[in-house]
Amino acid sequence: MLTLSISSRLWEAVDEDWLQCLINESVESLLLIPSGIVQDHWPTSLKEFVLTLKSLVYPREQADLKKVFPNFQPTSLNSVLAQGMNLKKKHEVEVLSAIVSSAASAMRADAVIDVGAGQGYLAQVLAFEHQLSVVAIDACSHHGKVTNARAERIKKHYMAQMRKFGTLLECEEVRAVISIGCCYNLLSEEGFTNAQIQYGFPMSCGVKSVNLSLGKSSRDLACQSAERWKSLGKDAGLHNFELHAFRAAFQMVLHKYFPEVGTSPSIGRQGKALRRKQQRKIIESELQAEESTYSDLPQMACNMDEACSVTHSGESEAVNTSGIRSDVDALFTKMSLHTGSTCERTTSTDKYSLFEKFCQSGLCRLGLKPSDNINFHGIWKGVEPYVSLIGIYWSLRAAFGPLLETLILLDRLLFLQEQGDVLESVMLPIFDPAISPRNVAIIAKKPDAGISSHHSSR
Ligand SMILES: C[S@@+](CC[C@H](N)C(=O)[O-])C[C@H]1O[C@@H](n2cnc3c(N)ncnc32)[C@H](O)[C@@H]1O
């Protein structure tokens, strides 16, 4: 947790030569570290560290899907089916629906089960555009209602008869699985989750046998995307580093003035929804409605949009010990934009007043009453000298993200391969990583089920 990096001065564990070099480095260069891009003048050991991490990461270049899937033809969504989708979602659904359709046809499958269907974007394209029977399953009942309402709207434009949605019972035998991971922070992990369930990590006997565990920080870190870091640019990058400093300083406020909150304040769903509503009102009244750039921040690097809302609502309870991440971070972004106070242009006073607002909102979000005794200024002054170190530390830390994701993906692949000859499994980057950084699909099929396996598993 970043607060610890301030109070425990975790950056002191980083090689001093590295810090001295990186303190003078441009934000743009820091943002390239998670992508494994080094600068010539860096100390050799730093270059080796970054390059070694990169060499261990599963490559993300989009595969030539036409070579892998017979008759692959990317779906081109019309405006009716694409309603509600942003560019990223549209890209994902266009590619994935074509892959599923190609696989279903090659395997003569008559039904598709979309597990974790969210609002049914993929399921509806498979049903309406590819005429497949689809069972859409999601743990969140609200998504079901949204999906049905959306289907009704789409149906009006499709004269063609929509095939009836099947039920799980109709699926006598599953012939193939296509899995795309995200929200690793929500993964259940053996030894960390107190439940009699099949854990999300580790799944394979191979990883279990070496007693390898990730822990909460690593699961969070696995959500970091090198592509997103790379694409941030100077202003958004600095803004993001500053946001981390704000979060860390806010946690110091909590620690000092609200020790009863502890390190993991529990926020019930209902209370959270109420506070969200309240927070939205504050944001709306304080600020002009500006398009939030929050989704561009690296820590937002979830593949699916609902994932982001699910992940981050989850994160606000599970990941961020302050419990304030999503709403207050968005507020921070809006405030920064509103005051034009990004990067070097921000004066120390601007930053301090931004920090105070950030804290007020965070306390409100947690249902805590800000008192006049809180010395926001003192806390911020204590943190301010370390803001540049936070950027460096966070960039080096984020470089582990792609590696941790690789580990999670390989564990899943290994689990499938451990099933023996029953399954053929491959791992394949199917989306354009610049649009959808979380782009790796794991595809498993019964050997006689017909799908091409030109892409070998690694
Ligand atoms: C990342 S979203 C994906 C949404 C959708 N696939 C899309 O592309 O738009 C993950 C979804 O999985 C659902 N989910 C999580 N755990 C689940 C479970 N055990 N069973 C069914 N759905 C689950 C969540 O409610 C959430 O809607």
The ligand as an SDF file (V2000), in Angstrom:
LIG
                    3D

 27 29  0  0  0  0  0  0  0  0999 V2000
  -15.6800   -7.8650  -16.2390 C   0  0  0  0  0  0  0  0  0  0  0  0
  -17.3420   -8.0190  -16.1850 S   0  0  0  0  0  0  0  0  0  0  0  0
  -17.5660   -8.6240  -17.8030 C   0  0  0  0  0  0  0  0  0  0  0  0
  -18.7810   -8.1620  -18.4690 C   0  0  0  0  0  0  0  0  0  0  0  0
  -19.0340   -8.6940  -19.8540 C   0  0  0  0  0  0  0  0  0  0  0  0
  -18.4410   -9.9800  -20.1000 N   0  0  0  0  0  0  0  0  0  0  0  0
  -18.6000   -7.7090  -20.9040 C   0  0  0  0  0  0  0  0  0  0  0  0
  -17.7140   -7.9970  -21.6660 O   0  0  0  0  0  0  0  0  0  0  0  0
  -19.1680   -6.6430  -21.0020 O   0  0  0  0  0  0  0  0  0  0  0  0
  -17.4370   -9.4230  -15.1550 C   0  0  0  0  0  0  0  0  0  0  0  0
  -18.8190   -9.8300  -14.8240 C   0  0  0  0  0  0  0  0  0  0  0  0
  -18.7270  -11.0810  -14.1840 O   0  0  0  0  0  0  0  0  0  0  0  0
  -19.7510  -11.1800  -13.2180 C   0  0  0  0  0  0  0  0  0  0  0  0
  -19.3610  -12.2370  -12.2910 N   0  0  0  0  0  0  0  0  0  0  0  0
  -18.3870  -12.2300  -11.3880 C   0  0  0  0  0  0  0  0  0  0  0  0
  -18.3070  -13.4120  -10.7620 N   0  0  0  0  0  0  0  0  0  0  0  0
  -19.2620  -14.1950  -11.2960 C   0  0  0  0  0  0  0  0  0  0  0  0
  -19.6740  -15.5190  -11.0470 C   0  0  0  0  0  0  0  0  0  0  0  0
  -19.0650  -16.2920  -10.1400 N   0  0  0  0  0  0  0  0  0  0  0  0
  -20.6880  -16.0250  -11.7800 N   0  0  0  0  0  0  0  0  0  0  0  0
  -21.2970  -15.2670  -12.7150 C   0  0  0  0  0  0  0  0  0  0  0  0
  -20.9420  -13.9790  -12.9780 N   0  0  0  0  0  0  0  0  0  0  0  0
  -19.9390  -13.4540  -12.2750 C   0  0  0  0  0  0  0  0  0  0  0  0
  -19.8210   -9.7960  -12.6420 C   0  0  0  0  0  0  0  0  0  0  0  0
  -21.0890   -9.5370  -12.0660 O   0  0  0  0  0  0  0  0  0  0  0  0
  -19.5430   -8.9230  -13.8730 C   0  0  0  0  0  0  0  0  0  0  0  0
  -20.7330   -8.4860  -14.4660 O   0  0  0  0  0  0  0  0  0  0  0  0
  1  2  1  0
  2  3  1  0
  2 10  1  0
  3  4  1  0
  4  5  1  0
  5  6  1  0
  5  7  1  0
  7  8  2  0
  7  9  1  0
 10 11  1  0
 11 12  1  0
 11 26  1  0
 12 13  1  0
 13 14  1  0
 13 24  1  0
 14 15  1  0
 14 23  1  0
 15 16  2  0
 16 17  1  0
 17 18  1  0
 17 23  2  0
 18 19  1  0
 18 20  2  0
 20 21  1  0
 21 22  2  0
 22 23  1  0
 24 25  1  0
 24 26  1  0
 26 27  1  0
M  CHG  2   2   1   9  -1
M  END
$$$$
